[in-house]
């Protein structure tokens, strides 16, 4: 089961590399394969089910990035909302999972970038408010954002009139 989960994460990483390399069709096909693999897992118990939710969140997050790159902002919004909801559900049961909270922050920031690209000022402000709240969360104090992400969050917040 662990090896299968690692293969799924590797597929998502490959999809990201394909997207960044200019092969959105290959990325989409790889994400579809990852999603099909996820559906083959039969969670046994609450912990396995929560982990499966996190894996689904990773797939949804990359689908959001892929849709944003394609300019399909409705699909991007739906994918990011799904990822954020799945990560939030996990964190509701595992509130001390600071790595998952950091990933949620990155997903929220990616969603904010997508909303900005879509021209959705109200959605951008709301999502930036969520990102700022996550960034200031004490559970993240042991981790720092990548400098680029911190600068992006600060710059987007300042441009949008959101106090971080």
C-alpha positions in Angstrom: 0.0 0.0 0.0 2.8 2.4 0.9 4.6 1.7 -2.4 1.4 2.3 -4.3 0.9 5.6 -2.6 4.4 6.6 -3.4 3.9 5.7 -7.0 0.8 7.9 -7.0 2.7 10.9 -5.6 5.4 10.3 -8.2 2.7 10.4 -11.0 1.6 13.8 -9.6 5.2 15.0 -9.6 5.6 13.8 -13.2 2.4 15.6 -14.2 3.8 18.8 -12.7 7.0 18.4 -14.6 5.1 17.7 -17.8 2.9 20.8 -17.2 5.9 23.0 -16.5 7.7 21.5 -19.6 4.9 22.5 -21.9 3.0 19.2 -22.2 -0.4 19.9 -20.7 -2.0 16.9 -22.5 0.6 14.6 -21.0 0.1 16.2 -17.6 -3.6 15.7 -17.8 -3.2 12.0 -18.8 -0.8 11.4 -16.0 -3.2 13.0 -13.5 -6.0 10.9 -14.8 -3.8 7.8 -14.2 -3.1 9.0 -10.7 -6.8 9.5 -10.0 -7.6 6.0 -11.4 -4.9 4.5 -9.1 -6.4 6.4 -6.1 -9.8 4.8 -6.8 -8.2 1.4 -6.6 -7.1 1.9 -3.0 -9.5 0.4 -0.6 -9.1 2.3 2.7 -9.1 0.2 5.7 -9.9 2.3 8.7 -10.1 6.0 9.4 -6.3 6.7 9.1 -6.1 5.1 5.6 -9.2 7.1 4.6 -7.7 10.4 5.7 -4.5 9.6 3.8 -6.5 8.8 0.7 -8.1 12.2 1.1 -4.7 13.9 1.2 -3.7 12.1 -1.9 -6.8 13.2 -3.6 -6.0 16.7 -2.5 -2.6 16.5 -4.1 -4.2 15.5 -7.4 -6.8 18.2 -7.2 -4.1 20.8 -6.5 -2.2 19.9 -9.6 -5.4 19.9 -11.6 -5.9 23.4 -10.4 -2.5 24.5 -11.6 -3.0 22.7 -14.9 -6.4 24.4 -15.4 -5.0 27.8 -14.5 -2.2 27.4 -17.0 -4.8 26.6 -19.7 -6.9 29.6 -18.7 -9.8 27.4 -17.6 -10.4 29.4 -14.4 -13.8 27.7 -13.6 -12.1 24.3 -13.6 -9.1 25.7 -11.6 -11.4 27.1 -9.0 -13.3 23.8 -8.6 -10.0 21.9 -8.4 -8.5 24.2 -5.8 -11.7 24.3 -3.8 -11.7 20.5 -3.7 -8.1 20.3 -2.7 -8.6 23.0 0.1 -11.7 21.2 1.4 -9.9 17.8 1.5 -6.9 19.3 3.2 -9.1 21.1 5.7 -11.0 17.9 6.5 -7.7 16.2 7.2 -6.5 19.0 9.4 -9.8 19.0 11.3 -8.9 15.5 12.5 -5.2 16.0 12.7 -4.7 19.6 13.8 -1.1 19.2 14.7 -0.1 18.1 11.1 2.0 21.1 10.4 3.3 19.8 7.1 -0.3 19.3 5.8 -1.1 22.9 7.0 1.9 24.2 5.1 0.7 22.4 2.0 -2.8 23.9 2.5 -1.2 27.3 2.6 0.6 26.6 -0.7 -2.6 25.4 -2.3 -4.5 28.5 -1.0 -1.7 30.7 -2.5 -1.9 28.9 -5.8 -5.7 29.4 -5.8 -5.2 33.1 -5.1 -2.9 33.4 -8.0 -5.5 31.7 -10.2 -8.2 34.0 -9.0 -6.0 37.0 -9.8 -5.4 35.7 -13.3 -9.1 35.2 -13.7 -9.8 38.8 -12.7 -11.9 37.8 -9.7 -11.0 40.5 -7.2 -13.5 39.5 -4.5 -12.4 35.9 -4.7 -8.8 36.9 -4.6 -9.3 39.0 -1.4 -11.2 36.2 0.3 -8.5 33.6 -0.6 -5.7 35.9 0.4 -7.4 36.4 3.8 -7.4 32.6 4.2 -3.7 32.4 3.2 -2.7 35.2 5.5 -4.5 33.5 8.4 -2.7 30.2 7.6 0.7 31.9 7.3 0.3 33.4 10.7 -0.8 30.2 12.3 1.4 29.1 15.2 1.4 25.5 13.8 3.5 26.8 10.9 6.1 28.6 13.1 8.6 25.7 12.7 8.6 26.1 8.9 9.3 29.0 6.7 7.7 29.6 3.4 10.0 29.6 0.4 11.1 33.2 -0.1 9.3 33.3 -3.4 6.0 32.2 -1.8 6.3 34.7 1.1 7.0 37.5 -1.4 4.1 36.4 -3.6 1.8 36.3 -0.6 3.0 39.7 0.7 2.8 41.3 -2.7 -0.6 39.9 -3.6 -2.0 40.9 -0.2 -0.6 44.5 -0.5 -1.9 44.9 -4.1 -5.3 43.6 -3.0 -5.7 45.6 0.2 -5.5 42.5 2.4 -3.5 42.9 5.6 -1.3 39.9 6.3 
